[in-house]
């Protein structure tokens, strides 16, 4: 983490007009609660947690692949990307890596909406009474109360798990032990211990099913579109609700309509590009996970480069910008709460049907963004920053 | 590419005793031809080609993912990693990226041994009268004259193709046109043009089969061990002839017994590690391709970091060293001719059965390497370099 980027002290206490809250769909946190959080966060705008550490409170941080707090859980290494404490009680997040046979038996979370994305290898996925073969890039959305589980089929399989909740990770951790090792155990028959599982149920938001890995016919994940409301579903790799904007395309893997407004997941894909204007958000947290290529980011005073597997969490109030830094870059955004989805719907042209970014750039509708600014949780401050920097440079 | 690494001018004209040539198995180039090349190369020891350029003659060079010379060939982007001119007429190499339906119809090369490794997505593979489903990490070895072809099944599939020969890439290029675009065309029915295919047959070492993509029953690639001689075969992801050495494990995906001594392919997997001692080789070229994590390299005066998809070619005479730079790093080596296989067999403990690097480091048998040094194409010069650097530092 290069902390020498010249950044002036800047107090960001602007808040957006009330209209933005209309975009929070029912069941999300109340606008008042979000606003309170937004105000708290701006006080910490200059801090970025040192590389590879979980901050323990809500502030920007950056983790390189596989280097965070880790637990050895029944044949997998659980690498924690966010605990409730790090996200201001908004979400938790982890990668789960294991050999053939490792996984998590069928269970449900009463209060936690889960999203799964397969980063590497292959897995069997149980979801809501069905069984799927999950390949790299396949996605699943698992609302509160829906039964789900997975078991890995390749020598190294890596699953990303997003929890829109604050009590699930405690349960997963209670299944295992802290570990210093970075690598998954070798393929193995996992001996599941019902006592441990009961302890996990007491420790957090989890309830295991009677049958751990039911024998059901397994089928490939082929779904290419999002359902209309909050139901369990799978989505095939490189599918989703697609928009094109400028040189990139972005696909919603889960919209806020699929998550009761709690969050949405967007996969962006594009070529090397210019740094977008620096900006911040008052209400929502943006989490960046690099899948392919590289993402150069400015986060407050820091410049970081995300390589595949690296993660950055940018809460409300943190000034940030990014550019894609490789000819083929793919990164995921987990944005919570889901109110900022209208930005992507404003910037992008819907109905993009290709499965790869456009060979010739399309129009970028930033004009529409500017027109809609009042309804977006977005404060663009590139110009102000340049003025401040110019004044700083003159004084120096 | 950082070219500021302080490297003294160093003339490397040491050649190894004759015993090393005994390790070149039949059908490889003659020792005299290799020796002549070794002597030529040492004269260029200080040069490293600027990033992302093919040098046009045999010297070290470094290419970031997808940034080299590119051709649009029937629904794929062929990104050239090495032409015959860049390798001293030893090999050619490329990545082939495409959407669903793109690929190469069944063909054979009379004088070129091909190796295929699937970097991303999924493909159908035709090999020697059989049809396979090829997943990420699966490998195939295709001796001279063996029929093979592939067709992609995922929205983005990326295949690495190694040619132990000098005439195949000209044929592939003749199938298409140069392109500036970095990204594959979208999924498409590819219209194969028999006239173009005939032109390709005239341009280089290729002969197409009558039936382009024969309908055969397709099966998964499950083979876990190498055959004993030079025959076409497939190998499942993370399989091969495995050795453990220190914190890493390495697997031969193709041994020189499988290639008539022309080359071998080794996949190394390990945690973050120390820089190995600087060294050079008199006779063989080493090609490094990063699959996961990152590889820090010293190549002559340069320090480079290979991220996934990046490539470095290190011919005989180039001083080099490397370290794995991430908790989970995987890189492939294509070493040609195959005489240096005995190094891995000396350093490593054979019979490693796990599918992931060891959770506790094993012994590194460098003592055995030192004992066998006379039979290895290896000149370790770490100590000499430190003396030279110390003298330089004192003068400065």
Interface residues (C-beta under 8 A of the other chain):
Chain A: X64 X65 X66 X67 X99 X100 X120 X122 X135 X136 X137 X154 X155 X156 X181 X182 X183 X184 X185 X186 X187 X237 X238 X271 X292 X293 X294 X307 X308 X309 X326 X327 X328 X354 X355 X356 X357 X359
Chain B: X64 X65 X66 X67 X99 X100 X120 X122 X135 X136 X137 X154 X155 X156 X181 X182 X183 X184 X185 X186 X187 X237 X238 X271 X292 X293 X294 X307 X308 X309 X326 X327 X328 X354 X355 X356 X357 X359
